[in-house]
Amino acid sequence: MGAVILGTGSCLPQKELSNQDLEKLVETSDEWILSRTGISTRRISGKGEEAFQLGTSAAKKALAMANVMADDIDLIIVATMSSHMSMPSCACFVQKELGATKAFAYDVNAACSGFLFALDSGDKYLRVEKGKKILVIGTETLSSRTNWKDRNTCILFGDGAGAAVLEYQESEQGIVASSLFSDGTLWNLLYMHSAPSCNPDLEQAGNPGNYILMEGREVFKYAVKAMEAAINDLLLKEHVNIEAIDLMIPHQANIRILKKLVTRLGIKKEKVFINVHKYGNTSAGSIPIALDEANREGCLKRGDLLLVCSFGGGFTWGATLVRW
């Protein structure tokens, strides 16, 4: 079939930031946040909880579940937009921490869709190099990229990491197919500046700082339609009806987006895994964290058809089918 997920893992920072805590930082309320986002708490990194450290911890749990040693890994792909350094990659730091000496490593930046893009890359690689093992990680410390004075964004984001170990197998299990998209013309609805340029000719006019900026209403509108279209495109290509899906794990961005998407797809609510209330939007960490929770809570059994979908800055979006 394709790349099989041998094991999953996740890691969340220890500190919880509640809506009541946010009431002390910006003009907002627990009721206002809950009604608009569905988020109650989110995790915020402290010392020793950089993106690569969270990713490493998640990876160790995934390796343990898969019964795979770090030096058996041939490739590490890390999806992130909040690494503590621009160079080396977050993936190289994860490789160092794990001692995965055989692996080559690189980062993928597709914002909240990063894990899906990385997962697809791993699957494509394994279809060519079938004897390899790949570690795919989504990890973010968005608390380091959030304007804590902007109530429209600071209520949404949290930190965390998730990971999966992949191996090619000739079986009915594995990644069935993906349907991935990008539209760079809409970049200015959800974006983040880099650090100020050292070259005055390349300075970005009006660069307010290295934090997330978003036009929330427009993002909402595009997110629902884009994910719905990607899912329908994928299901049509694979001749699968929505009723055949055993579990859907969408990007945990906002409960209103999730409810709207579920309604438009016509999928039963009990088939949709949601944990946005606990962690908020962890960007590239969102899907692998939810996947690990669903896996460890017994929500997935062998043979189940899993649908995952996401939407993020770029714009980037897509959907993936997995036979568990």
Residue, then its C-alpha position, 0 to 999 in steps of 0.5 A: m500500500g504505502a507508508v504505514i504509521l508504526g508509532t505516534g508520540s506527542c509532547l506538551p509543555q507543562k505550563e497551562l495558560s487559561n482564559q482567565d489568565l488571558e483576562k489579565l493580559v488583554e481585554t477579553s473574557d473566558e466567555w468571549i474566547l469560548s464562544r468564538t474559539g472553543i478554547s479553554t486552555r493552551r500550553i506555553s513553553g518554558k525553559g528547556e521546551e524549545a521546538f526541537q526539545l518538544g519535538t525530540s520528546a514526541a519523537k522518543k515516544a513514537l519510536a518507543m511505540a514503534n519499537v524502533m531505535a533512533d539509529d534505525i531512522d534514515l530521514i527526519i522531516v520536521a514541520t515547524m515555523s517557530s524553530h529557535m534558530s533559522m539555521p541549522s534546521c530544527a530537524c538537525f537539532v532533533q537528530k542531534e538530541l536523538g542520536a539518529t546518526k544515520a538520518f539526514a534531516y530537514d524542515v518543512n514550513a507550510a504553517c498549520s498544514g506542515f505535518l500533512f506536507a511532511l507526511d506526504s513527503g515521507d510517503k513519497y520517499l518510502r515508495v521509492e526507498k522502500g527499506k527506509k524508516i522515516l520520522v515525521i514531526g510537527t512541532e511549534t512554540l507559537s508563544s514565541r511568535t505571538n503578540w501578547k497585546d493582540r487579543n485577536t491572535c493571542i487567545l488562539f495559539g499554543d505550543g506542542a509537538g507530535a510525531a510519527v514513525l513511518e515504514y513502507q509495507e506491502s499491506e492494506q495498511g498505510i497512507v492511501a493518498s493526499s490532496l495538497f494545495s497552496d495559494g500564495t496570492l492570499w499570503n497577506l491574510l495570515y502571515m508572519h514577518s522575519a527578523p529585520s533585514c541587515n541589508p537596508d535595501l531589503e528592509q520590509a516596510g512596516n515590519p512590526g515584528n516577528y509575530i503572527l498577523m491575521e485577518g480572522r474573518e477572511v481566514f475563516k471563510y477560506a479555511v472552511k471552503a478550502m478544506e471541504a474542497a480538498i476533502n471532496d477532491l480526495l474522496l472523489k479520486e479514491h472513490v470513497n464516500i464520507e460515510a466510509i470514514d471511521l475517524m476524521i482528525p481536522h486541524q485544531a484551529n477554531i471550534r467554529i471552523l470545525k463545526k462548519l466543516v463537519t456540517r458541510l461535509g455531512i460527517k457524523k460528529e462522533k467521528v470527528f476527534i477534537n481537542v482544540h479546547k485543551y491546546g488551542n491552535t498548535s499549528a504544525g503540531s496540531i494534527p500529530i498531537a491529536l493523532d497521538e491522543a486518538n491512537r492512545e485513547g483507542c479511537l483507532k483500530r486496525g483497518d479503520l479509514l482515517l481522514v486528516c485535513s488542515f489549513g494554514g498560512g500561505f495559504t496552504w491546505g489539504a487532506t490525507l487518507v490513511r488506512w490504519 
